[in-house]
Structure formats: C-alpha cells, structure tokens
Amino acid sequence: MSSDFVHLHLHTHYSLLDGACRVPDLVNLCQEYDMPGMAITDHGFMGGCYEFYNAFTAKGLNPILGCEAYIAPCSRTETGMTIPDVRGFHLVLLSENVQGYHNLAKLISEAYRTGMYYKPRIDFELLEKYHEGLICLSACIGGQIPSYILRNDMPAAEKALQRYLDIFGRDNFFLEIMDHNMEEEKRSNVKLIELAGKYNLGLVATNDSHYLRKEHAKAHEIMLCIQTHATLDDPSHFRFPTEEFYVKSPDEMKKLFGEIPGAITNTRMICERCTSELKYANHYPDFELPDKSVSHVQFLRDLCLKNMPKRYHFDPSGPLNADQKALMERMDYELGIIEHSKYCAYFLVVGDFIRWAKSQNIPVGPGRGSGAGSVVAYLSEITDIDPIHYNLLFERFLNPERVSPPDFDIDFCEKRRGEVIDYVRRKYGEDSVAQICTYGCLKAKAAVKDVARVLGYDFEHGDRISKLIPEE
C-alpha cells in the first residue's frame, strides 16, 4: 500500500535560482517514499511541466501539474505601490484534468501578457473565466487568507475565502496548512482549522519544498545569494527562516499533521483526482492556396521550378545535361519526403514570411543549421545557401526515420523582427503563432565562480578553481 501523503506544494529548479529540486531526483525520492505521485507548483511559471510529466509517467507515477500563481487583490492591470498588496498574494492551482491544464496555461499566459508588475499576476476576473478543471489551495502564509489572518483581519480573510468558494466551489477549494517551525504558521494554522470547520472545508497538509533534503538547506541559501547578488557574510542577505523547506517524508508529515482530520488523506485524494494526460502534437498553420485545384506539393514544386533559372541558371523545361538532371532528381526526391512527412504547407508558410520580410527591406540571414541542406528550401527562397555547391545533405534536416519535426533557423534583423511576427499573426491568426524560450543553465565553471563569490573569496580564487574543471 503506497503512502497516504502526497506533496502538493513543491518548487523544482524551474523556479529559477529559488527551487533546487531537479526533476529526476524528485522521481527517485517519490519512489523512495512510496508516494503515488507529486505536484509541481513553480512560482508563476509552468515551463517545467513537460519534463515533470514525462519523467513521472515513465515510472508509473502520477504527475500533478500545477503552479503557485500570484493573484492581485485588485485588477491585474492596476499598478503602483499606493495599492496594498499590489504585487499579489500566492495561490496554488492544480490541474485536475486536461481542461484544467489548458485553463492553467491560459491563466499564467495572461499573467505575463496583461498582469506583469514585479511578478506575473492573475486576478479574480481571470479565475472566474478559467477555473474549470482546477483545484485551488490557499497557499503558504503569503496567500491571501493567511495574510489577512496574520493581520488579525478575520472579516477580510472570510470575505476572501467566500470569493474563492464562489468561484471554485466547496469540492475544489482546500485550506493549506504548513509547519516549518515558524510562529506565523502556527498562528495561521489555528484560524485556518477554525475556518475549515465553520465552512465545512477540507484541509491539506503541505510543505513548501524548495530543496530535496534537510542537509541541502545551506546549499539552497547559497543559491539564493546567487539570485540576489549577495554574499553569505552579509547579515541582511535573503534566506529562508528555517531549514525545514525540504521534501519531507510521509512519516515526517504525519508526525506534524496526523492528528488533524483529513489533512494527510486529502492530499492522496487530490492526487487520485488529478489525471491530466498530456498529448503533445504540432499544429502548423495552413497555407491557403490561390488555386484550390492545385495541391500543396504541386504549388511548392511550381515555385521551385519558377526560381530554377535564378538559382541555378537553367530553364527546367528545356534540354538538360547530366548535372541538371541530377539536380531535378534531388529536388523531386526532397519533395517526395516533404509531402510524405506532411510538411509542404510548412515550407510554404516559412517561405512566405521570409519573402515578405525581404520585400520590406528587413535584413534576413542566409540560413544556418540543417535546413541549409535542402535544395527545395534554396529554390523556395527560404535559404540563400546552395546545398549542391557545398555538398550538404538533405537527410540531416528531414528524413522518413526522423521522429522530431524539422525546423528552420532564420535570423531577422533584431530591430525589425517584430514586424515579421506581426505579419505572421495577421496572416495566419493569433492562435497559430507562439514565441518560445530556452533555459540558461549554470555550468560547472560558472557555478564554481558564483559560489566562490557568495562564500567571500576573491575572483582570482574562484577563477583558479574553475580552470581546473575540464571543458566537457
């Protein structure tokens, strides 16, 4: 029988320079503690959900996809330090199903798009619009209800509680109790338990986990100093108040909260309710053909033939020598694979916005990466590098055995690339365009230098040690 306790409040390393829990380590710990699953609730961010979901499902564990959001007490569009708590309270949101995951993604996207003020904030208007499929927890002492409790303002706490109940309903809202050996939490927990009884609400015991084990507390404190550009010997450096913010075992949690009815078992119940199944698929915008009787592959082939004289200086309709025949065969070979892989429209869309950019005198790079190995890309003016001249292989870009989709690396003028993005949005629709990011990671050399600085060593000391680390 697996554990009755499941962690529902946890920060991975995707809470950048704040959480120190790596996803593979969490999988191992979940198995060690015999827990059926675990939640990911990074601060105002869902970038870790993909890795978290794949890692946990691969081991037969239940990944609960969530986020610790920031909710503004007023409208998310209001700013200014004259407004109390304008930066937002904490609020934990867990996706119960696929609809909940999509709604949570919409909430966090809107938080960045329309609610950013120090932190990406949502508000009650957004919660009312996107609450379906979500389970809500009242969060830590930074949550709205605990914050009002600690100010001895119970009317405000109950008013906020009622507002959450109106949105989520009694079955989807839980009061969260924590114990990191902090006096504020002990005071808050007393009132939270009273409110749970008064409103017939469920309680959940959580630990605001930011690192894996208790002995990692000092390393986490050093990481916080890296984040805040402080040193350990600075008496005012940011630190957590105790060393209890780790992924506690079920037995440790039962010792803290086992006497409070439902606080432990409700976590397992929520875990069993959360069954988000993520199916990732690429959705490419369609290229609208001017002539509906012509297929995408024929349109793409006609475009290549049209540009043949400009690119390769011969008429494809005339007599061909051996090299020209080989080129035509290479073009048709590529077109066959592109059509089989259903990427004809993709080529046409990319070629379209590149040609538009050039027509607006927006500087465009000649192409780089594996896409430069495609004759079709060269002929359709996606790239400006002749793959025949440089003996480049098309198969590095696309072949029938390739699992992941191909992508073109295109460089636009930094000052004007926004115009290209706007063009694509106008032509293909807002819902067909997304911007993506990547994550910068501290490599060993950089980490050593940062830690040396935090520990008070001079730059030369950290630099000397880092040079002993192999480049690989």
ABEGO torsion letter per residue (X at the ends): XBBABBBABBBBAABBGABABBAAAAAAAAAAAGBABBBBBBBGBAAAAAAAAAAAAAAGBBBBBBBBBBBBABBAABBEAABBGAAEBBBBBBBABAAAAAAAAAAAAAAAAAABBGBBBBBAAAAAAAABGBBBBAEBAABAAAAAAAAGBAAAAAAAAAAAAAAAEAAABBBBBBBAGBAAAAAAAAAAAAAAAAAGBBBBBBBBBABABAAAAAAAAAAAAAAAGBBAABAABBBBABAAABBBBAAAAAAAAAABBGAAAAAAAAAAABABBBBBBBBBBBBBBABAABBAAAAAAAAAAAAAAAAAGBBAABBBBAAAAAAAAAAAAAAAAAAAAGAAAAAAAAAAAAAAAAAAGBBBBAEBEAAAABAAAAAAGABABBAAAAGBBAAAABBAABABBBBBBBBBBAAAAAAAAAAAAAAAEAAABBBBBBBBBBBAAAAAAAAAAAAGBBAAAAAAAAAABBAX
